[in-house]
């Protein structure tokens, strides 16, 4: 028996940034819908990003990459994000900061490697959490989840603001950081009631 998805449950967007060779921006939206439905709003999101390529290739160096997610739809939604490097070697040299100032301090950066001894996932900005391992009460692992609903025409707090690369004398490499974002509405369309929290919303969406 084929299970029919609830209407307008999720939206997806994606952006890619080339840290040393420029910026490539991509966005796509996806939604599932059913005809003859009344009173269901649109769930849509967009990656909002500020990217400034580094002016030097010294080791280490920092560059601006401010990432947050905007709700461009008409209903509140929960948001999750996946960050991926173009290769795993580069990720081991990278660290993130949420400091939004023009000159972030070195002690605001933490390793982008989730398995490091003191990773960025342990120092996330307000309302962001990272699900590292799959569990019965957890949604899909490998995502940064925004735990508060995002109202229409509003955005999440920043997920990251800066990237620092420290190659420790190894060869500096051009790289991409991919930002994939998804959203799910805060109301269960089959019952018309609000989900208890962000976890319930994502668990229901994932079936």
N, C-alpha and C positions, 0 to 999 in steps of 0.2 A: 504493500500500500504506500503510495507516495504521499508524503507529508507536505501540505501546502504552507508556504511561508506567510506569516502575517504581513499585511500591506505596509509599505513605506517604513520598514523597520530600520534600515541602515543607510548611511551614506559613506562614501569612501573618497578620499583625496590623496594625492601623492605629490611630492616635490623632491627634486634632486639638486644638490649643490656640488659643484666641482671646486674644491677648496683652493687649488693652486692654478687651475687652468681656466677659471671663469665660472659662470653660473648657468645652469640649465634648469628651467622651470617647467614643470609639467603638472597638470591638474586633470582629474577626471572624476565624474560623479556617477554613482550607480544606485538605483533604487528599484525595488520590486513593488509592483502595484497590481491592484485588482479592479476591474470595472464596476461601476454602479455602487460605489461606496460613498457615503456622505459624512462630512464632518471630520475627515482625517487630514491633518496638516502635512506640510512638506518638511522632511528631515534632510538637511543639506549642510555641508561644512566646507571650509576652505582653510588650507595651510597659509598662515600669515607669517612672512619671514623677512628678516633684514639680514643681508649677507654682504660683507665687505671683504674682498680678497686680500690676503696679506701682501704687504708691500716689499717684504724681504723674505729670504729663505734661510735666515739664521737659524741656529738650533740652540735653544727652543724658540718658538714664535707663537703668537696668538692671532686669531682672527675672529671677527664678529660674525656670529650666526645665531640670531635671536629667533626662536621658534615658539609660536603659540597657535591655537586653533580657534577659528571664528565660526560661530553658528550663523550661517546665511539662510537658514530655513525659517519656518514660521512656528515651530514648536520647540520646547525645551528638549535637550538631549544630553546624553552622557558621551564622553569622548575617550578614545584610547589611541595611542601612538606607538609605532615601532620605529626605532632608529637603527639603521644598518650602515656599516662601512663597506666600501667597495672591496676591501680585502681584510682579513682578520689580522694580518701583521700590522697594518696601519692602526687598527683599533688599540693595539697594545701600547702604542706610543701616545695615544690621545687622552686628554682629560677635558671635562666640562665644567663650566661655571654658570650660575644663574645670576651673577652680579650684573646689573644693568647699567653700571657706570661706564664712563669712557675709558677708564684705566683700572680694570679689575685687579685686585690683589692676588698674588700667587697662592695665598692660603685659602682662596675661595674655589680653587680647582680640585676636582677629584677624578679618579681614573674612570674613563669611559668603559673599561673592561668590567663587566658585572661580576667577574670572579676574582677581582683584585682584593687585596686585604682591606682597603678602604675605598670602595667604589662610589661613584656618583649616585647610584640608586639608594645609598644610605643617607644622602644629603639633599634630597629632592625639595623643590619649592613647595609652598603651601598647596594642599589639595591634590598633589601628584603622588602616586605610589607606583611601585614596580612589582609585578607578579613574576617571581623568578621560577617557581615550581608549580606544577599542576597539582591541585588538590580537590577534594570533593566539594569544598565550600568556596573554591576560587574559580574565576573565569580563566580563559586561556592564558598560559604563561608566555613570557617574552614580550609583553606590552607594558608601556607606561599608561596607567589609568588615571583619568581626572575624576575625583570622587564626588565633586559637586555638579549638579545640573548646570548646563550652560544655556542661558536664555537666548531667544532670538535676538540678533544684532549685537550679541555680546561675545566675548572671547574668554578662553582659559587664561590663567596666569601663564607666564613664560615657562617653558619646559627647560630650555637651555638658552643662554645668552652669548656665551663665548666658548671657543674651542682652543685649547693649547696643545701644540705638538712638540714633543720632546723625543727626538730620535736617538739621544744618547751617543752621538757620534756615528750612528749608522746612516746609510744613504737616505736622503730626504726623498719622499715619494709623493707624487700627485695623487689625489684621492677624491672620492665622492662620499658624501654622507646622505643617505636616502631617508626621507621622512614620509612614512605612510600613516595616514590617519583615518579612523573609522568612527562612526557615531551610531547610537541607537536611541530611540525616543524614550522618554521617561514614563510613558503611559503604556500599559499592556493593551494593545488594540483589540484583543479578544475579550477582555473583561471591562475595559474602560477605566481601570483603577491604576493608581500610581504604583510603580515598583517600590519595594521596601528600601532599596538602596541601589548603588551602581552595580554591585555584584549580582544582585537578582536580575537586573536588566540584561546584563551580558550573558548570564547563565541561561536565561530564557531564550535569548537570541540564538545562542549556539546550540540549543536543543538538547 
